[in-house]
Structures are given as C-alpha cells and as structure tokens.
Amino acid sequence: MQVSDICLNMIACLAIIASREVIMRTVIISLNSKYIHSSLAPWYLKASCGQYGQDCGEVLVSEHTINEKMESVLSGIYLLKPDIAAFSCYIWNITQVLGLASNIKKLLPSTIIVLGGPEASYDAEETLKENPSVDFIIAGEGEAAFPRLVSMIQKSRECRDTGEMLCKNQMPSIGGLVYRTADGVIGNAPVVIKDLDSIPSPYTDEMISSLRHKIVYFEASRGCPFSCSYCLSSANEGVRYFSLPRVYDDLDRLVRSGAGQIKFVDRTFNVSPGRSKEIIRHIIALNKSIAGGDRAVCNFHFEVGADLFDDESIELLNSAPKGLFQLEAGVQSTNRQALSAVCRKTDLERLFSNIRDIEKKGNVHIHTDLIAGLPYEDYSSFGESFSHVYSLRPHQLQLGFLKLLKGTELRARAKELGYIFDDQPPYEVLSGSSMSYDELVRLKGMAELVERYYNSGRFYFSLEFLIERHFKSSFEFYESFCRYHADNGLLDTPVTLRNQYKIVNDFYMSLMSDPGPVVTAHAPSMSAARDELFFRELLRLDFLSYDSSGALPDFMDRRGAPGLRDRYFDFLRDASQVSRIIPEAAGMKPKQAVKKVHFEPMYIELSEGPADREISFKMFRPVDKPVIFLFDYFSRDPVTGRYRFQSIDI
C-alpha cells in the first residue's frame, strides 16, 4: 500500500492544521431528541481522550437538540473552529448530522469529520461512500478507538514530514475505524471492550454541571442476553458488566450532586437477579443516608424484564420510599406467535403477576410498552394485547410502532414478512402482511390519545368509569374516542389541558345521546341521570386532584352555600385536625393555609380511607347530599402525580 493510497483528503487537511500554532481542538457534538435529554457518548469519549493527555489536544463537548435551528447549531460549531468535529449518530438525528457535516466541510474545509453511534455503525462503508464530507466513521464502541484516532491526527499535525507515514501505519490498527483509500473504503473490525472498568468514568464535574434540569443517563452493563430480532442489541451477544464498586462510586457521586432522575440505559437491568438486587439495596441505603429513608431524594428508572423478578426483588422494591424507583417493562405483545417470530422469550403469566404484585404497594411507578406491527399480529390481535396490558393500569402505557433498524434481523427479513417501510430514519413500518397502513394510521391516532389523556394521569377516574361502564374493552373505548376526535377535528389540533376535560365530558354526553350505549355485564345497573351525575363528579375529582389552581373549567358548575367559607376557616383554625389531616399546614394561619388547600362539595362518597395508588372509581358511590372533600396541594404523590384528597366532616 502506497502513502498516497491513505486518507485521500485527510493529508491536505493535516497540512493546513499543522500550520496553526494553537493547540488542536476536537469538538464532540450531540444532537439530543429533547432538551431534558442528555447523552453519555460524548462524555465517555472526552474522558477517554483525557487518558492521552496532551496527545489529544483540547477536547470540548457541545450538546444541542434536534429542535434547535440547525443554522444556530452550525454557527456555534463554526465559532469553535474545530480541527476535528465528531458526532454521535442515532435514528432521530442522522439527517441533521449529515447536513451539518456537509456545511461544516464547506465552511471549514480542513476540519476532519468523524461519525460514530448506532446509526453510523451498521452501514458505515456505504455512509462513507455516500457522504464525501465525512472523513472517518468509528463502528461499535468508541472509547478505545476515538482517542487513538485523535492522537494520531495530533501527532501528524505536529510532524508534517512524518504525518503521512503515521497515518499509513496507525489507521489499520484502530479497531472499528472505517476510512477511505485509493482502492475504496476500508473498515476495520470493531473491538469489544471486555473490561468496562478500563473506561474512565464520564461523570466529571464538568459533565454533572451540564446536567442540571436534565435526565442523567447511567449504565451498569452493556449488551443484552436476548436476541429480539427488531432490536440493535441482537447484533451483539452477551452482557458485560461494570464492577459493583465502580457502579456504586458513580451512583453516589450523581445522587449527592442533586440529580433529579437517573435513568439506567441497561437493556435489561435485572438480567442478573443477584446483581440487580445488590444495586437496589445500595440505592435504598444511599437514599436513607441522605434523606433518612422517608422520601426519595432522586428517581431511578430501570428497563426490566418483569418476568425475571423473584419474590425477594419485589419485596425490595416494595420496601423503598415512594417514587424512588420507576420500572419500564417491555411487553410488546401478548400474541405468542408474534413474540416467537421476533425471538422474544417472555413468561407472560409471570410478567403480569409480578407487575400486579409490585403495584399493590403503590410506591413504584410502572411504565409498560407495546409495539404495533409485529409479524403475525393483526389489528384484532393487537387490540387484545392492548386491552390485556391496559388492564394492569400501569402509570404509563407507551404504544410504539415497529421500526426496521439497520443491522437487525427483522430488517433483513422485511421482504419475506411482507413489510413496506420508510427508507428514511426512523425506518418505521408502513404496512405488513398482518397490518395495513389504514390500520396503523388508526392506531397512531389512538396512541396520541393514550399519551394525551391516559399517560398524563389527569383522567384516572373518569376514563376508568367510561371503559368499565360503557365499553366492552379499553381498546374499544380508544377506538370510539379516536373517531370522536377525528369527526370533530380534534385529533391533529393542539388542545389545552382545560379543554381536554370538556372534550371528555362532551364525548360522554355523545355516548348518552346514543339510544344504545354498550353497558358491560360487570357494571351494576344505574339510571341515566345517576350515571351522568357519577361521571361528572369523577371528572371533577380528576381535575381537582391534579390541578392546584382550584379554578374549575367553565363547563363545571361552581358550588357554594351561605356559611360554607366560614366553616372552612373554622376547620383550619382547629390545630389538632390540621396536624392530623394536613401536617404541612400545622402552625400556619388559616389565611396562609387556605392558599394550599381546596374544599369542594361533591356528590360522591368514598367508601375507603385516603386516596392512594390502588384507589378506583369503584370505591366511590353517588350520593344525594354533598360531601365536603379536602384537596391537599402541599405536595403531589411522587408516583401518580395526584394530590391527596379525602372527605372531611365539618
């Protein structure tokens, strides 16, 4: 191989860089999907470059979002005048990254462009061929390869006479590096880092200071033991772990820094039950040492295989303070043929049983996932999956749509399975042998309403009432609710939170105007007038338990009676009652306390004690005389997001 064969356009770049007298500058750029998100990759790379000292020159991290104007992102990068601009590439940002790379090259021809990340890794040679502005791609893990590449460029810059030889000798030895030669594009085999503790911690003071008001991402392991054919993790075998002392050190640092949420990115956090229990115990002990164990100082989010939990794990989770843990349990489908087709092994019975056992205590936030468009799951079958998972009453239900990602087995089998999918990221399925485009569009509308009404937590009682009393299944309810939105031009229109309550009310009234609404067998008989009263009170309860303004939407009647306000103040003057029912208001003057509570006459009665996670509309009954409910707005429930309420005797 001749020197001229290597780095066809990079040698010229190095010559220009070498003429500068300032230290070489590398800027690692991330384009996150939202402002509250952060990215681990650039901070891992910067920390890894730190091991090389001055050999890597100056390394900066520049985080942005795809929602920013790309002209502003471009100008920000331009003003930094990077010698190397490196990007982490994902399905949500690859289009913007390639546009930025092209424009950076036009404005700063000597800047070397490096791509990494999953969206660049799985078709790296083709990406390099199609994008002349990109100089290098690092496929796979970059913590070892990236600093070696930066160091090589720095040394070539310092020694112009030997730069070409350095380039020639070192590039073939950098694992995962994809680069150009006169004969075409060459890709080195990626290197898997077996000893994860050898990677420097990304959680430096600089990184932590950049994470204020953002989600902090954390990993205790890499890889996945499963082989789901729609997932990128299926391309790599096995799981590697950071040592527990390393995990504990990083967690302690993050929690004590004041992080609000730490989100583990491990594909299956509890794949090693013994190890996951040790981490949970450490977190509970850490929380206790900081807050005394009565409250959660931070929230920890785990992606889990819910069927892998044993009884001890569930007991541990249930022993934690409310809001300390948040679990994301991927169900994806309850159709066994669909699960088998994508090589997903799940004990569905155990999964459902474990989630119900964790929910009983009401102190862990549960998030479940479904995927529409899986092989062999048609529209009707998906409806059954949806209703089955919805019956768990998770705090959030994410309805996702199948994407045929680069490098996955399912994408390779797309033609065989009859899939038509978008050629552009995120490569979402448009139709398949089992699901038409019409049906997927319908499910898209339903997914929007699940997010808008169910996942918000604001309609907990009224939606449950509607489904239980007027529909055969939750899926049928969302079908009907979606048709109502479409017929009234509400589906693609921004709707204020207050107007959402009116929409739910109007939808209910449209049902009652139908001469034959469906009433399920398990719903007790009730007159139309009584049914309407019950529903309206539950909708009022939903609003007041989630909105601390106390200012009801216009369509809800204001209730008052002579002397009621005086009785409310008399209640707040009773120190013993206030200390017992609203301890946060103890010692406060009534005029101060009344700003943080709300009294509301309600025509319903709660048959059991103060509201918690397990409360249901079935615990209420309509009554003819108003009952005074007290809403405590001092603090939200950290799991449900609702404010406390209870009936009081005044």
N, C-alpha and C positions, 0 to 999 in steps of 0.2 A: 504494500500500500504506500503510495506517494504522499508527501506532505500536502500537496495540492488537492488530494482527494478529501482531506478532512475539513469540516466546518467551512463550507464554501463561502458563506458570507460572514462568518464569525471572525475570521482573521482580520478582515478590514475593520470590523468593529473594535477589536482589541487594539489595533494600531491607533485608532482615534482616542480610545480610553487611556491608553498609555501616555499620550501626550499631555494629559491633565496632571496637575501637581497636587490635587486634592485626593483624599483617601477615597477608594472605590465605595460606592453606595449601592446597596441592594434594598429594594422595597418589596415586601411581601404583601400582596393585596388580596383581601377577601371581599366578596360581594354577598352579603347575607340576605336571606329572604325577607327579614323584618328587622326593625331597629332593636327590638328586645332580644334578638338572637345574637350570639357571638360565634366565633369559630376557633376551634382548637388548633387546626392545622398550622396557621401562620406562626403561632406562639411556640408550637413544638419545633418548627423549623428554625425560628430565631434562637431558641435555647440550644438547639443542636449546633448551630453556627458558632455559638459562644464558646464551645469546646475548642474551636480552632483559633480563638483569639484574633489577632490582627490579620491572620491569613485570610479571613473572610471580610475584612474591612468593616464598614459601618452597615448595620442591618436594621431596617425600620419595618414596622408593621402598620399598614394603613387599612382600616376596616370601613366598609361602606355597606349600602344596601341596594338591591336592585330597584328600589322605589325612588332612589335619588335620580336627578337628571344626570345622564351619562356625560353631558358636557362639563358639569361641575366636577364629576369624578375624574374625568380626563385632565382638566386644568389643575386639579390638586396633585395628580401624579406628575404632570409636566413640571410643575413648580419645584418638585423634589429633585428633578433632574437625575433619575436613577441610572446607574450603569447596568443594573440588572432589574427587571420588573418580573416578579413571579406571581402567578395566580393559582388559587385553588378552584378547581372546576367541578361543578355539580349540575344536575339537570335543570335547576332553577336559575343558573346564572351563566351557562356556557355561551348563550347567544350574545349577552352583553360583554363577556370576557373577550370573545373573538373580535368584536367590534372595537373594544378598547385597545387590544393588542395591535390591530391594524393601524389605528390612528396614532398610537404611541410611536410606532415604527416610522410613520410619515413625518412626525414632528421631531423625533429624536432617533435618527437612523442608526446611531451607534449603540443604542440601548438593546441589550440582549433580553429576549422574551422567553420565559420558562413557564410551562404549564405543568400542573400536577392535579391529583384528585381523581375520583372515580370516573367522571365524565371524559377525562382526557386519557385515562389509563387503558380503557378496554378497546380502543381503536386508535392507538397512539400513532402508528405509522401512517394511517390514512389521514388523520388530522394534520400531521406534519406536512404531508404531500399537498393537502388542500389549502393550507394556510401559510404562505411564504413569510408572513411577518413573525411567525413563531420559530424560534431557534432550537429549543430543546423541549422535550417532554420527559418527565420522570414518572414512570409507571409503577404503581404499587406504593409501598411505604417509602417516604422521602427523607426520614430523619438521618439516614446514613448517606444517601446519595446526594442530597441537596448541598450540604456543606462542602462535600468533596468537589462538586461542580463549581461552587462559588470560589473555593480556594484555588482551584485550577485556573479559573479566569483571572483571579487576583495575581497569581504568580506569573501568568502570561503577560499581564499588564505591566508588571514590574520589570520583566525581562523581554523586551520586544524581540531581541535577537533569537531567544530560545522559545518564544511563545508558541510558534508553530509546532515545535518538537514536543513541548509539554502537552499541547492539545492532542497531538497524534498519539502520544504514549499513554495518556491517562484516561481518555474517554472510553475506550473499550473495557476498562476495568471498573467503571462505575455502574453498579447494579441498577437495572431499571431505566437507564438513560437511553433515550431514543433521539437520534441525530442524523444529519444528512452527510452523505459523501458524494463523490462524483458518480458512483455506481448506483446511487439511490439512498433510501433511508435504511438505517441500521438500528435495530432495537436490542439492547442488552436484556438478558433475563432479569426480572425483578428479584430483589433479595428480601427474604422474610426475616425480620429481626426477632430472633428467638428469645434473647434476654431483654425483656421490655424495660427492666430496671436500668439498662445501659443508656436509655434515652433520658436526657435531662428533663427535669420537671418544667412544664411550661408556666407554672403558677408563680411567676416572678412578681415583684412589687408593681412593675410597670403593667403587666397583664391585669392584675387584680384591680388596679386603679382604673383601668379602661372598662371594667365590667359593671360599674355602678348602674343600677336600674335595669340590668340585663340578666338573662338566664345564663348561669355558669355551666358549661358542659364539662363532663368528667368521664374518664374511662378507667375501669379496673381490670379490663381484659380486652383482647382483640380476637376477632374470629367468631365463628358460630359452629356448634356441633351438628346443626341440622342442614338440610340441603333443599330448602324450598326453592323451586325452580324459577320463581319470579323475582328472587332476591339476589343482589350482588354478592352477599356473603356466601352464597352457594358455590361461588367460583373458587373459594379457598377452603381448605379442610382444616379442622381442628381449632382449638381455642388455646390462646396463650394468655398468661396472667401476669399482671404486675404483682410484686410481693405484697403481702398484707402490711408490713411496716411502711412501705412506700405509699400504699393507699391511705393508711391512717395519717401519715405525716401531711399529705396533700389535703385530705379532708379537714384535718384540724386547722390548717392554715386558712382554708377557704371559709369555714364556718366562723372562725374568730375574726375574719375580715369583715363580716357583716353581710355575706351573700344572702339573698332572699330565697333563691331556688337553685339547687344543684341538680342538674339533670344528667343521670348516667346514660352514656351512649352505648353501653354494652348491648350486644344484640339480644342476649338472654341473660339477664343479671343473675338469675337463680339456677343456672345450668349446673353449678356445683353447689348442692344444697348446704353442705357443711360450711363452705367458704362464705356463701351469701349470708348465712346466719351469723357468722363472726362479724361481718361488716355491719349488719343490722344492730347487733349488740354494741358494737363500738359507737355507732351513731347515737343510739339511745343513751349510752353512758356519757358521751360528749355533750349531748343536749342537757342532760341532768347536771353536769358540772358547770354549765353556763347559766341555765335557767332554773335549776332546781327540779327539773322534770315535770313541772306543772304546765308548761306551754312549750310550743315548738319555736325555736329560735330561727329555724330555716326549714324549707321544704325540700325533700329528696324524692326525685322522680326516677322510677325504675321501669324498664321494659322487661316483662317477665313472661315465662311460660306458667300460666296459673295452674296448670295440671301438675306441675313439678313440686308444688309446695307440700310439705308434710305437716302433720299436726303441730310440731314444735315451731315451725316457721310461722304458722298462723297465730299461734299463741304469742310469739314475739311481736308480730305486727300489731296485734290487739292490745299489747301492753304499752304501746308507745303513746305519747301525748297526741291529742287530736291535731291533725294537719301536718305531722312530721313526715309522713310517708304518702306518696302518690304512686299508684301502680297503673301501668298501661299493659293490658292483657290482650294480645292479638288473638282473636277467634278466627277471623277471616271468613269462615263459613261453617255451617253445621251440616252441609251436604258432604257425606263421607266420600262419595265418588270424586267430587271436586277437590277435596283435600288430598286424596290419594293421587290424583292427576298432577298435582304440583308438589308431590313428595313431602307433604306436611303431615307429620305424625303428632296427633293430639288425642288425648283421652278426654273426650268432650264431657262425659259424665262427671269425671273428677274435676275438670275445669269449672263447670257450673257449680258443683258442690263447694269447691274451695272459695269461689268468689262470694257465694252466699254466706259462707262462714266468716269471711273477712268483713263483709258488710254489716253483720249483726251488731258489732260493737259501735259502728258508726264513726270510727276515728281515722279511717284510711280512705282517701279519695280514689275511686275506681274509674278507669278510662278503658273502654273496650273498642276494638277495631273490627270492621268488616270490609271486605273487598268485593266490589261488584265486577262481574266479567270473567270470573274464573272458569276454566274449562268445565263443561258438563253441568254448570249451574244455570238454569234458565230463570226467567223473570219470576215465575211462581215459586221456584225453589229458593230464590234469593229472598222473596217475601217471607218464607218460613224461617230462614236464617235470621232475618231482621227481627221478626217478632219474638223468636226464641231468645236472642241476645237482649232485646229491649225488655223482656220480662225480668231480667236481672235488676233493672232500674239502676244501671251504672250512673255515675255523676256526669259522664260524657260518653257519647257513642259517636265514633268517627266513621262516617261512611266514605270509604276511599274507592278509587276506580283503578282497575288493573293497568299497569304500565309495563311495557316490554322493554326493559332496560338493556343497554349494551352489555354483552358478556354473560347474559343469563340464558339458561337452557330453554326457558319458555319462548324467548325471542327467536332462538334457533329453530323452534318447532312451530312458529307462528303460522306458516302456510299449511302445515299438516293439521293444525287445530282450527283452521278457517278464520284466522284473525285478520282484520284490517286495522291498522293502527297508524297514528300520526307519525310521519317521518321526522318531525321536529320535536325537540325536548318539550315536555317530559315523556314523549312516546306513548301517549295514552291510547288504549284500545278504543276503536270507533265502533266495531261490531265483531261478532264471532259466531261460530256455529250455533251457540246456545243463547245468545243475547243479541237482539237487533239494535241498531242505532236509535230507533224510536224509543225502545225500552230504556236504553242507557240515558237518553235525554230526560225521560220521565224521572228516572232515579236521581239525576242531577238536581232536578227541582226539589225532590223530596229531601235530598242531602242538605240543600240550602235551608230548608225549613227545620230540619233536625238541629242544625247549627244555630239557627236564629232563635228558635223557641225552646227546644229541649236542652241543648248544651248550655244555654245561658243560665239555666236554673231558675228563671223568673216565673215559670208557669208550672211549677212542680205539681200542685194540687189540681188545677183546672184541667191540665192535659190528662192527668191520670183519670179524673172523673169522666171526661169526654170519651176516652178509649174504653174504660170499663163499662160505661152505661149505654153507649151509643154505637159501638163498633165491635165487630167480631174479632178484630186483631189490631195491634198497633200499626201494622203495615197498611191495613185498610184505611185506618184513620189518616195516615200521612198521604195516601193516595187522594183521598177526598179533600183534605186540607190543601193539597197542592193544586188540585183542579180549581178550588175556590180562589186561590191566589191568582192562577193563570186567567180565569174568567173575569177577574176584577182588576187586572193589570197591576198586580201587587208583587209578582214573582221577581221581576227584574228592576224593581223600583226601590230605592232606599226608603226605609221606614223607620221613623223614630221609635225609641223604646216605648214611649207613652202610647203611641198609635198602635203598637203591637197588641196591647191589651184590648183596644177597641176592635181590632181585627179578629182576635179570638172570640170576643163577645158576639160580634156580628156573624161569625161563622156558626156559632152555637145557635143563634136565632134563625139562621137559614136552615139548620137541621130541624128545628122545632116547627118551622113553617111547612116542612115536608110532611105530607099526611102519613107517611110510613117510615119513621126513623127506625133503624135497627136497634133493638134492645137485647143484649146478650142474656143468656139463661141465668148467669150468676148475679145479675143486677136485680135487686129487690124492686117490686112494683112501686111506683110513685106517680102521683098525678103530675100533669104537665106543669102546673103552676108551682107545685112543690119542687119539681125537678129544676125549674128555672131559678127559683129562689136559692136552692142549694148551690147551683153552678155560679150564680152571681156573687154569692158570699165567698166561695172558694177563690174566685178571680180577684176579689177584693183582698182576701187573705194573701194571695200571691203577691199582689202589688205592695201591700204594707209590710210584708216580711222581707222585701228585697229593696225597697226604696225608702230611704230615711227622711225624705222631704216631708212626708205626711200630706203632700198636696195631691189629692186624688185626680185621675184623669177626668175630663169634663163629663163623660157619659156616666160616671159613677155618682150617685146622689150623696150629698153631704148630710151627715146626721148630727143632730144636736137636740138638746132639750133644755128647758129652763132649769138652772141649778146644776147641770152636769159639770160645767167647768169648775165650779166651786168644790164639787165633790172630788174632782181630780186633784185639786190643790190640797184638799184635806188629806187625801191618801199620801201625797208626797211630804206632808208635814209629820206623818206617823213614822218616826225614826226606826221603830222595830220592824215595821212592814217593809220599809225601804231597804234596810240592811239585809233582810231575808230574801226579798224578791229581786231587787236591783242593787247589789252590794257596791257597784261602781258609783252609785249616787249617794252613798252614805256620807253624811256630813254636808251635803250640798244644800243650798237654799232651794225651795220649791221653784222659784223663778229661773234658776240655773238648770235644775234637773229636768224641768218640763221641755227644755230645748233638745234633750237627748232621749225622750220617750214620746210615745204617742198612745192615746186612749181612743178606742173605736168601739162603738156599739155594733155588735154582729148578731145576725140571726142564725147562728150555728153554735153548737156546743161541743166541746172536746171531751171525749169520754175517758181519756187518759191524761197523764201528767204533762209537764213542759215538753215542748217540741224538740225532737232530735232527728237523727238521720232516718230512723225507722218509721217515723210518723207517716200516715197515709190518710187520704181523704175519707177512707172507710172508718177512721176513728172519730169522725165528726158526724153530727146529725143536725138537720134543720130544726129550728125551734120557733115558736110564735112570738116570744118575748125576747128583746135584745139582751145579749150577754156582753159585758164590757171586757174587751181584750186589751192587754197592755203589750205594746211593742217596745222592746229594749234596743235602742240604737247606739249603745256604747261600743259594741263590737260585733262583727259578723262571725258566724260559725266558720272556722277555717277550712272545713271540708265541704259543706253545702253552699256556703256563701250567703245563707239566710241569717236574718236577725232573729234573736229569741223572742218568743211571744207566749203568753198564757192568759187564760181568763182569770179575772180577779173579782172579788166580792167587795163592792163599795156601796 
